[in-house]
Amino acid sequence: MVYAIVRAGGRQEKVSVGDTIVINRVAGEAGDSVEFAPVLLVDGDKVTSAADDLAKVTVTAEKIEDLRGPKIRILKYKNKTGYKKRQGHRQELTKLKVTGIA
């Protein structure tokens, strides 16, 4: 089984062909192609981690849709001072389908 570790959206993801991943928002329309540079490549029993060998490999993915993550609530409170603050956040995300490792 061929899989690669790629740096995508601020963190590293383990991907193989046909997988869907959710990463931080990537610019573009649905159906666009996105390329990633792999950090590590595993092809069966052979592991490739040398930078000059990885420069020849690209991981391509197709953008499926843009979505938003769950809402998180941030509460700040200081005792005896009357300070309270409530804030919310929803992360902008993109769903991708990996189409090839070459």
MOCORTA-V165036 format. One record per residue. N is the residue number from 1. RES is the residue in one small letter. SS is DSSP state (helix for helix, strand for strand, loop for the rest). PSI is psi in whole degrees, 0 to 359 (* if undefined). Layout:
# MOCORTA-V165036
n res ss psi
N RES SS PSI
N RES SS PSI
This chain:
# MOCORTA-V165036
n res ss psi
1 m loop 131
2 v strand 127
3 y strand 162
4 a strand 151
5 i strand 119
6 v strand 153
7 r strand 115
8 a strand 126
9 g loop 33
10 g loop 359
11 r strand 175
12 q strand 138
13 e strand 143
14 k strand 121
15 v strand 151
16 s loop 169
17 v loop 130
18 g loop 349
19 d loop 150
20 t strand 135
21 i strand 155
22 v strand 120
23 i strand 176
24 n strand 156
25 r loop 132
26 v loop 136
27 a loop 148
28 g loop 175
29 e loop 166
30 a loop 136
31 g loop 348
32 d loop 158
33 s strand 140
34 v strand 138
35 e strand 143
36 f strand 148
37 a loop 125
38 p strand 150
39 v strand 327
40 l strand 142
41 l strand 130
42 v strand 120
43 d strand 91
44 g loop 243
45 d loop 350
46 k strand 123
47 v strand 127
48 t strand 121
49 s loop 0
50 a loop 138
51 a helix 321
52 d helix 329
53 d helix 323
54 l helix 339
55 a loop 337
56 k loop 346
57 v loop 137
58 t loop 147
59 v strand 123
60 t strand 146
61 a strand 155
62 e strand 134
63 k strand 125
64 i strand 305
65 e strand 162
66 d strand 141
67 l strand 177
68 r strand 144
69 g loop 181
70 p loop 152
71 k loop 131
72 i strand 146
73 r strand 129
74 i strand 121
75 l strand 130
76 k strand 136
77 y strand 133
78 k strand 127
79 n loop 141
80 k loop 7
81 t loop 351
82 g loop 17
83 y strand 118
84 k strand 140
85 k strand 132
86 r strand 135
87 q strand 149
88 g strand 160
89 h strand 139
90 r loop 122
91 q loop 139
92 e strand 125
93 l strand 163
94 t strand 135
95 k strand 129
96 l strand 149
97 k strand 125
98 v strand 125
99 t strand 338
100 g strand 149
101 i strand 110
102 a loop *
